[in-house]
Amino acid sequence: MNPLVLLIVGILVLAGVIILMVFVAEKKRTSAWESISQRLGAKFTPKDTERHARFPFRLFNRGSKRKMKNYLEWESEDVKVHLADYQFTTYQSAGQGRSSKVHKQTICILEKEGLDLPVSFIRGQVALFDWVGEKFGAQDIDFADDPEFSKAFVIKGDEVRTPQVLGHELRQHLLQQKKTFRTLEMCENAIMINFGKRRKPEEYADLVAIAMPVFYMVKSRSAW
């Protein structure tokens, strides 16, 4: 057989094996999340392309082909908990063509009617990037009495109300957990933590344990 034909066949077989492995892994992940939903008595949706759109968070405006997978929803102490894999696609010019990248992460949204939270966005500092940004006038909210927190995070939002809900205990909690999440967003009656990558289904209790203290600390100060 022609060596070129053999090479093409080999590439196709390898691509098929990789696709099959990814498919099997995704099915296994979905099955694991579904089992957890049954344990929690949660509503489970394998795939959803619309539900995220009702939350006005920055993350949900990035890229295209946005969707939630392995979506769980349940109530705990009058708080509606949403836990899901979320993904979107971005495109970048590469020479005469375009390359794409699929961004995947696990998110947790905590929602309660009656909350009135300021629009707020928190992410970890990226040393060089944010240093350059400051030199060119980029602004974020700093806490004069908490330089460690101010150095660790970039905080955007209402300059009056956002500092009010970020009390000392919450700032300490976020510092302790800074390696476990990528962004924290607040708006109206909901809080979202983006864990930055897809987390294992068996870690669900740890994820909720990170998110729930944020909710209660913010709730205790949101009535100011």
Secondary structure, 3 states (H helix, E strand, C coil): CCHHHHHHHHHHHHHHHHHHHHHHHHHHHHHHHHHHHHHHCCEEEEEECCHHHHCCCHHHHCCEEEEEEEEEEEEECCEEEEEEEEEEEEEEEECCEEEEEEEEEEEEEEECCCCCEEEEEEEECCHHHHHHHHHCCCCCCCCCCCHHHHHHEEEEECCCHHHHHCCHHHHHHHHHCCCCCCEEEEEECEEEEECCCCCCHHHHHHHHHHHHHHHHHHHHHCCC
